[in-house]
């Protein structure tokens, strides 16, 4: 059962453009929504995360928008750079005793052309 | 501090064999989680260990098992390998063993397993 649906599967953006990746979740027990970035040959690394008590969080060029009623959240990458080319995963976690467990989306391969 | 290390980085096995993968967490980290990454299923949680105890488990068959040692290093074992077990196996560690909402998970580079 896929509890986090992510789109698009792949995304091509020109340098300086805005990259937008969307996720929808099913589990209403989720209380933590991180985004991970993965480069080839590397493990995923935390990029930015949000909790459902806020609708937006911004860190540098990266912004998460969160819509609790729609059970959706998205990642916006402003002024996209070739170095941002990577695979991005959204995830959800239920907190409490969900030790170690992140439920990931399928991933989005982002390519930023120079 | 050194990051999470996983050995071996690449492994080729044949169907029916068993395999053991190793994970050394960041120094001082006490919790280790394991994930399987495949193109079809994405990243899926296998299990989590803290203080040598499995506290959480994903939806994988009993052929997948793990353990943690007193120094927090962890191993996972897959018995009777199937072609579908070909994947990148990732481990992640956290310092205090809290849930993901309280502590960042730091991932290793993974072990790529190919089953022929």
Interface residues (C-beta under 8 A of the other chain):
Chain A: X31 X32 X34 X36 X41 X42 X43 X44 X45 X46 X51 X89 X91 X93 X94 X95 X96 X97 X98 X99 X100 X101 X102 X103 X104 X105 X106 X107
Chain B: X4 X31 X32 X33 X35 X42 X43 X44 X45 X47 X48 X50 X55 X56 X58 X90 X92 X94 X97 X98 X99 X100 X101 X102 X104 X105 X106 X107 X108 X109 X110
